[in-house]
Structure formats: structure tokens, C-alpha cells
Amino acid sequence: MQGISDLFVECYGETLRRSRIALRMAAPAPDVDLALDLLLERSYIAESSGDRGAVAYHQVRPYRAVTDPASEFYQGDDDGTPG
């Protein structure tokens, strides 16, 4: 999820289709699909209609694994206090 979020930061302001994201990520398609679904469910990204009705995504806020309690890299909340 962190890698996909970083891609959105790198492409700031752009909407990205699932196929472009999958192409840029060095991960199996099912992993990319799961990460996109989780980012969407947790409101880190949002869907919009792209060209010819294709689903596109844009970033709402960046995801950081160190602030996600479900992540193995969790280090505490945004305010700097441990879990």
C-alpha cells in the first residue's frame, strides 16, 4: 500500500487507472488489486470516471505504513506517541 501511495505522490494531481498502477508496481496483480481496494476502503484514494468510462483513482491523503496499526511497520500515531 505504501508503494502505491508513493506512486500517487510522485504523480501528484493525476488520476491513475488500475492498469497503469499495476504496470508501475513490481508486484503481482492480485496484490495490487488488494492494496487499491484497501486504500479505497480506508479513504486514502477515491474513484472517478476516467477516459471512455474507465475507473480512475486519485489520492485523497497519503498512506504511511508507520501510522497504520494494521501494518507490520506501525510506529505510533501521527502525533508521535507510540501505539
N, CA, C and O atoms as a GROMACS GRO file, in nm:
protein
  332
    1MET      N    1   0.083  -0.119   0.000
    1MET     CA    2   0.000   0.000   0.000
    1MET      C    3   0.087   0.124   0.000
    1MET      O    4   0.055   0.224  -0.065
    2GLN      N    5   0.197   0.117   0.073
    2GLN     CA    6   0.289   0.231   0.079
    2GLN      C    7   0.343   0.263  -0.060
    2GLN      O    8   0.351   0.380  -0.097
    3GLY      N    9   0.379   0.161  -0.136
    3GLY     CA   10   0.433   0.183  -0.270
    3GLY      C   11   0.333   0.250  -0.363
    3GLY      O   12   0.369   0.338  -0.441
    4ILE      N   13   0.208   0.208  -0.356
    4ILE     CA   14   0.105   0.269  -0.440
    4ILE      C   15   0.081   0.413  -0.397
    4ILE      O   16   0.067   0.501  -0.481
    5SER      N   17   0.077   0.438  -0.267
    5SER     CA   18   0.061   0.574  -0.218
    5SER      C   19   0.178   0.661  -0.265
    5SER      O   20   0.158   0.776  -0.304
    6ASP      N   21   0.299   0.607  -0.260
    6ASP     CA   22   0.416   0.682  -0.307
    6ASP      C   23   0.404   0.714  -0.456
    6ASP      O   24   0.446   0.821  -0.500
    7LEU      N   25   0.348   0.622  -0.534
    7LEU     CA   26   0.326   0.646  -0.676
    7LEU      C   27   0.232   0.764  -0.696
    7LEU      O   28   0.255   0.848  -0.784
    8PHE      N   29   0.125   0.772  -0.616
    8PHE     CA   30   0.033   0.886  -0.626
    8PHE      C   31   0.104   1.016  -0.589
    8PHE      O   32   0.077   1.120  -0.651
    9VAL      N   33   0.192   1.013  -0.491
    9VAL     CA   34   0.268   1.133  -0.455
    9VAL      C   35   0.357   1.174  -0.572
    9VAL      O   36   0.366   1.292  -0.606
   10GLU      N   37   0.422   1.076  -0.633
   10GLU     CA   38   0.510   1.101  -0.748
   10GLU      C   39   0.431   1.160  -0.865
   10GLU      O   40   0.483   1.244  -0.939
   11CYS      N   41   0.308   1.116  -0.883
   11CYS     CA   42   0.223   1.162  -0.994
   11CYS      C   43   0.118   1.260  -0.943
   11CYS      O   44   0.004   1.257  -0.988
   12TYR      N   45   0.155   1.345  -0.850
   12TYR     CA   46   0.063   1.435  -0.781
   12TYR      C   47  -0.032   1.506  -0.877
   12TYR      O   48   0.009   1.563  -0.978
   13GLY      N   49  -0.160   1.500  -0.844
   13GLY     CA   50  -0.262   1.568  -0.922
   13GLY      C   51  -0.316   1.486  -1.037
   13GLY      O   52  -0.417   1.524  -1.096
   14GLU      N   53  -0.254   1.376  -1.070
   14GLU     CA   54  -0.300   1.292  -1.181
   14GLU      C   55  -0.399   1.188  -1.129
   14GLU      O   56  -0.392   1.145  -1.013
   15THR      N   57  -0.489   1.148  -1.215
   15THR     CA   58  -0.570   1.030  -1.187
   15THR      C   59  -0.501   0.913  -1.255
   15THR      O   60  -0.450   0.926  -1.366
   16LEU      N   61  -0.501   0.801  -1.188
   16LEU     CA   62  -0.432   0.682  -1.239
   16LEU      C   63  -0.530   0.567  -1.253
   16LEU      O   64  -0.612   0.543  -1.165
   17ARG      N   65  -0.520   0.497  -1.364
   17ARG     CA   66  -0.601   0.377  -1.383
   17ARG      C   67  -0.529   0.257  -1.322
   17ARG      O   68  -0.407   0.257  -1.307
   18ARG      N   69  -0.607   0.157  -1.288
   18ARG     CA   70  -0.555   0.035  -1.227
   18ARG      C   71  -0.445  -0.027  -1.313
   18ARG      O   72  -0.345  -0.075  -1.260
   19SER      N   73  -0.463  -0.026  -1.443
   19SER     CA   74  -0.363  -0.086  -1.533
   19SER      C   75  -0.230  -0.012  -1.528
   19SER      O   76  -0.124  -0.074  -1.531
   20ARG      N   77  -0.234   0.121  -1.520
   20ARG     CA   78  -0.110   0.199  -1.510
   20ARG      C   79  -0.040   0.175  -1.376
   20ARG      O   80   0.082   0.165  -1.370
   21ILE      N   81  -0.119   0.166  -1.271
   21ILE     CA   82  -0.063   0.140  -1.138
   21ILE      C   83   0.004   0.003  -1.137
   21ILE      O   84   0.117  -0.011  -1.090
   22ALA      N   85  -0.066  -0.098  -1.189
   22ALA     CA   86  -0.012  -0.234  -1.192
   22ALA      C   87   0.116  -0.241  -1.274
   22ALA      O   88   0.210  -0.312  -1.239
   23LEU      N   89   0.121  -0.166  -1.383
   23LEU     CA   90   0.239  -0.164  -1.468
   23LEU      C   91   0.360  -0.105  -1.395
   23LEU      O   92   0.472  -0.153  -1.413
   24ARG      N   93   0.337  -0.003  -1.314
   24ARG     CA   94   0.446   0.064  -1.243
   24ARG      C   95   0.492  -0.009  -1.117
   24ARG      O   96   0.605   0.011  -1.072
   25MET      N   97   0.407  -0.092  -1.061
   25MET     CA   98   0.441  -0.162  -0.937
   25MET      C   99   0.506  -0.297  -0.969
   25MET      O  100   0.463  -0.367  -1.061
   26ALA      N  101   0.606  -0.332  -0.895
   26ALA     CA  102   0.672  -0.463  -0.912
   26ALA      C  103   0.607  -0.563  -0.817
   26ALA      O  104   0.673  -0.614  -0.726
   27ALA      N  105   0.480  -0.590  -0.838
   27ALA     CA  106   0.405  -0.682  -0.752
   27ALA      C  107   0.302  -0.754  -0.837
   27ALA      O  108   0.259  -0.703  -0.940
   28PRO      N  109   0.262  -0.873  -0.794
   28PRO     CA  110   0.159  -0.946  -0.868
   28PRO      C  111   0.027  -0.868  -0.871
   28PRO      O  112  -0.006  -0.797  -0.776
   29ALA      N  113  -0.046  -0.881  -0.980
   29ALA     CA  114  -0.173  -0.808  -0.997
   29ALA      C  115  -0.269  -0.827  -0.880
   29ALA      O  116  -0.331  -0.729  -0.838
   30PRO      N  117  -0.285  -0.948  -0.825
   30PRO     CA  118  -0.377  -0.962  -0.710
   30PRO      C  119  -0.334  -0.878  -0.589
   30PRO      O  120  -0.419  -0.828  -0.516
   31ASP      N  121  -0.204  -0.863  -0.568
   31ASP     CA  122  -0.155  -0.781  -0.457
   31ASP      C  123  -0.187  -0.633  -0.480
   31ASP      O  124  -0.226  -0.561  -0.388
   32VAL      N  125  -0.169  -0.589  -0.604
   32VAL     CA  126  -0.202  -0.451  -0.640
   32VAL      C  127  -0.351  -0.427  -0.623
   32VAL      O  128  -0.392  -0.324  -0.568
   33ASP      N  129  -0.433  -0.521  -0.668
   33ASP     CA  130  -0.579  -0.508  -0.654
   33ASP      C  131  -0.619  -0.499  -0.508
   33ASP      O  132  -0.703  -0.415  -0.472
   34LEU      N  133  -0.562  -0.583  -0.424
   34LEU     CA  134  -0.594  -0.580  -0.281
   34LEU      C  135  -0.552  -0.448  -0.219
   34LEU      O  136  -0.629  -0.389  -0.143
   35ALA      N  137  -0.434  -0.401  -0.251
   35ALA     CA  138  -0.386  -0.273  -0.196
   35ALA      C  139  -0.477  -0.158  -0.239
   35ALA      O  140  -0.511  -0.073  -0.158
   36LEU      N  141  -0.515  -0.155  -0.366
   36LEU     CA  142  -0.605  -0.049  -0.413
   36LEU      C  143  -0.739  -0.057  -0.341
   36LEU      O  144  -0.794   0.046  -0.300
   37ASP      N  145  -0.791  -0.176  -0.325
   37ASP     CA  146  -0.919  -0.192  -0.256
   37ASP      C  147  -0.911  -0.143  -0.111
   37ASP      O  148  -1.002  -0.076  -0.062
   38LEU      N  149  -0.802  -0.176  -0.043
   38LEU     CA  150  -0.785  -0.132   0.096
   38LEU      C  151  -0.766   0.020   0.104
   38LEU      O  152  -0.823   0.085   0.192
   39LEU      N  153  -0.688   0.077   0.014
   39LEU     CA  154  -0.669   0.222   0.012
   39LEU      C  155  -0.801   0.293  -0.015
   39LEU      O  156  -0.828   0.398   0.044
   40LEU      N  157  -0.880   0.238  -0.102
   40LEU     CA  158  -1.011   0.294  -0.134
   40LEU      C  159  -1.105   0.283  -0.014
   40LEU      O  160  -1.173   0.379   0.022
   41GLU      N  161  -1.108   0.166   0.046
   41GLU     CA  162  -1.195   0.141   0.163
   41GLU      C  163  -1.161   0.233   0.280
   41GLU      O  164  -1.249   0.277   0.353
   42ARG      N  165  -1.033   0.263   0.296
   42ARG     CA  166  -0.987   0.346   0.409
   42ARG      C  167  -0.977   0.494   0.372
   42ARG      O  168  -0.924   0.574   0.449
   43SER      N  169  -1.029   0.530   0.256
   43SER     CA  170  -1.037   0.670   0.210
   43SER      C  171  -0.902   0.736   0.187
   43SER      O  172  -0.889   0.858   0.204
   44TYR      N  173  -0.802   0.660   0.149
   44TYR     CA  174  -0.674   0.718   0.109
   44TYR      C  175  -0.676   0.758  -0.038
   44TYR      O  176  -0.606   0.850  -0.080
   45ILE      N  177  -0.758   0.687  -0.117
   45ILE     CA  178  -0.779   0.720  -0.257
   45ILE      C  179  -0.929   0.721  -0.283
   45ILE      O  180  -1.008   0.670  -0.204
   46ALA      N  181  -0.968   0.780  -0.396
   46ALA     CA  182  -1.108   0.783  -0.436
   46ALA      C  183  -1.118   0.749  -0.583
   46ALA      O  184  -1.023   0.766  -0.659
   47GLU      N  185  -1.234   0.700  -0.622
   47GLU     CA  186  -1.258   0.664  -0.762
   47GLU      C  187  -1.320   0.781  -0.836
   47GLU      O  188  -1.391   0.864  -0.779
   48SER      N  189  -1.291   0.785  -0.965
   48SER     CA  190  -1.357   0.879  -1.054
   48SER      C  191  -1.366   0.814  -1.191
   48SER      O  192  -1.303   0.711  -1.215
   49SER      N  193  -1.443   0.873  -1.280
   49SER     CA  194  -1.453   0.820  -1.416
   49SER      C  195  -1.339   0.876  -1.499
   49SER      O  196  -1.317   0.998  -1.505
   50GLY      N  197  -1.268   0.786  -1.561
   50GLY     CA  198  -1.158   0.826  -1.648
   50GLY      C  199  -1.203   0.830  -1.792
   50GLY      O  200  -1.323   0.838  -1.821
   51ASP      N  201  -1.107   0.826  -1.883
   51ASP     CA  202  -1.136   0.826  -2.026
   51ASP      C  203  -1.224   0.708  -2.064
   51ASP      O  204  -1.202   0.596  -2.017
   52ARG      N  205  -1.320   0.732  -2.147
   52ARG     CA  206  -1.408   0.628  -2.200
   52ARG      C  207  -1.475   0.546  -2.089
   52ARG      O  208  -1.502   0.427  -2.106
   53GLY      N  209  -1.502   0.610  -1.976
   53GLY     CA  210  -1.572   0.544  -1.868
   53GLY      C  211  -1.489   0.452  -1.781
   53GLY      O  212  -1.542   0.386  -1.692
   54ALA      N  213  -1.358   0.447  -1.805
   54ALA     CA  214  -1.271   0.363  -1.723
   54ALA      C  215  -1.263   0.420  -1.581
   54ALA      O  216  -1.270   0.541  -1.562
   55VAL      N  217  -1.249   0.332  -1.483
   55VAL     CA  218  -1.235   0.376  -1.345
   55VAL      C  219  -1.093   0.427  -1.325
   55VAL      O  220  -0.996   0.361  -1.363
   56ALA      N  221  -1.082   0.544  -1.266
   56ALA     CA  222  -0.952   0.602  -1.235
   56ALA      C  223  -0.951   0.635  -1.086
   56ALA      O  224  -1.055   0.644  -1.022
   57TYR      N  225  -0.833   0.651  -1.032
   57TYR     CA  226  -0.816   0.677  -0.889
   57TYR      C  227  -0.734   0.804  -0.870
   57TYR      O  228  -0.645   0.835  -0.949
   58HIS      N  229  -0.766   0.876  -0.765
   58HIS     CA  230  -0.683   0.990  -0.726
   58HIS      C  231  -0.662   0.985  -0.575
   58HIS      O  232  -0.743   0.930  -0.501
   59GLN      N  233  -0.552   1.044  -0.533
   59GLN     CA  234  -0.516   1.039  -0.391
   59GLN      C  235  -0.594   1.142  -0.312
   59GLN      O  236  -0.608   1.257  -0.353
   60VAL      N  237  -0.645   1.100  -0.198
   60VAL     CA  238  -0.714   1.189  -0.105
   60VAL      C  239  -0.614   1.233   0.003
   60VAL      O  240  -0.608   1.351   0.039
   61ARG      N  241  -0.538   1.138   0.052
   61ARG     CA  242  -0.433   1.165   0.152
   61ARG      C  243  -0.331   1.053   0.143
   61ARG      O  244  -0.365   0.941   0.108
   62PRO      N  245  -0.206   1.082   0.173
   62PRO     CA  246  -0.104   0.978   0.162
   62PRO      C  247  -0.116   0.872   0.271
   62PRO      O  248  -0.149   0.902   0.385
   63TYR      N  249  -0.089   0.750   0.233
   63TYR     CA  250  -0.085   0.638   0.328
   63TYR      C  251   0.058   0.621   0.376
   63TYR      O  252   0.152   0.626   0.296
   64ARG      N  253   0.076   0.602   0.505
   64ARG     CA  254   0.207   0.574   0.563
   64ARG      C  255   0.195   0.453   0.654
   64ARG      O  256   0.119   0.454   0.751
   65ALA      N  257   0.269   0.349   0.623
   65ALA     CA  258   0.263   0.224   0.698
   65ALA      C  259   0.298   0.245   0.845
   65ALA      O  260   0.246   0.175   0.932
   66VAL      N  261   0.386   0.339   0.874
   66VAL     CA  262   0.429   0.360   1.013
   66VAL      C  263   0.318   0.415   1.101
   66VAL      O  264   0.329   0.411   1.224
   67THR      N  265   0.210   0.467   1.041
   67THR     CA  266   0.097   0.517   1.121
   67THR      C  267  -0.027   0.429   1.109
   67THR      O  268  -0.134   0.466   1.157
   68ASP      N  269  -0.013   0.312   1.046
   68ASP     CA  270  -0.123   0.218   1.029
   68ASP      C  271  -0.110   0.105   1.130
   68ASP      O  272  -0.019   0.022   1.118
   69PRO      N  273  -0.199   0.099   1.230
   69PRO     CA  274  -0.190  -0.006   1.331
   69PRO      C  275  -0.194  -0.148   1.273
   69PRO      O  276  -0.146  -0.241   1.338
   70ALA      N  277  -0.250  -0.166   1.155
   70ALA     CA  278  -0.257  -0.298   1.093
   70ALA      C  279  -0.128  -0.336   1.020
   70ALA      O  280  -0.113  -0.449   0.974
   71SER      N  281  -0.036  -0.242   1.009
   71SER     CA  282   0.089  -0.265   0.936
   71SER      C  283   0.196  -0.320   1.028
   71SER      O  284   0.204  -0.286   1.146
   72GLU      N  285   0.280  -0.407   0.972
   72GLU     CA  286   0.393  -0.459   1.049
   72GLU      C  287   0.498  -0.350   1.076
   72GLU      O  288   0.588  -0.370   1.158
   73PHE      N  289   0.486  -0.237   1.008
   73PHE     CA  290   0.581  -0.126   1.024
   73PHE      C  291   0.529  -0.016   1.116
   73PHE      O  292   0.590   0.090   1.128
   74TYR      N  293   0.414  -0.040   1.180
   74TYR     CA  294   0.350   0.059   1.267
   74TYR      C  295   0.444   0.109   1.376
   74TYR      O  296   0.509   0.030   1.445
   75GLN      N  297   0.450   0.242   1.390
   75GLN     CA  298   0.538   0.302   1.491
   75GLN      C  299   0.463   0.399   1.583
   75GLN      O  300   0.525   0.462   1.669
   76GLY      N  301   0.335   0.412   1.567
   76GLY     CA  302   0.258   0.502   1.650
   76GLY      C  303   0.170   0.592   1.565
   76GLY      O  304   0.171   0.586   1.442
   77ASP      N  305   0.094   0.676   1.632
   77ASP     CA  306   0.002   0.766   1.564
   77ASP      C  307   0.076   0.887   1.507
   77ASP      O  308   0.194   0.908   1.534
   78ASP      N  309   0.003   0.965   1.427
   78ASP     CA  310   0.061   1.084   1.364
   78ASP      C  311   0.117   1.184   1.465
   78ASP      O  312   0.206   1.262   1.431
   79ASP      N  313   0.066   1.184   1.587
   79ASP     CA  314   0.114   1.281   1.685
   79ASP      C  315   0.246   1.243   1.750
   79ASP      O  316   0.296   1.314   1.837
   80GLY      N  317   0.302   1.130   1.707
   80GLY     CA  318   0.433   1.090   1.756
   80GLY      C  319   0.432   1.003   1.881
   80GLY      O  320   0.537   0.958   1.926
   81THR      N  321   0.312   0.979   1.936
   81THR     CA  322   0.306   0.895   2.056
   81THR      C  323   0.296   0.748   2.014
   81THR      O  324   0.224   0.715   1.920
   82PRO      N  325   0.366   0.660   2.083
   82PRO     CA  326   0.357   0.517   2.048
   82PRO      C  327   0.217   0.462   2.069
   82PRO      O  328   0.144   0.506   2.158
   83GLY      N  329   0.181   0.363   1.982
   83GLY     CA  330   0.055   0.292   1.982
   83GLY      C  331  -0.028   0.304   2.100
   83GLY      O  332  -0.136   0.246   2.105
   0.00000   0.00000   0.00000
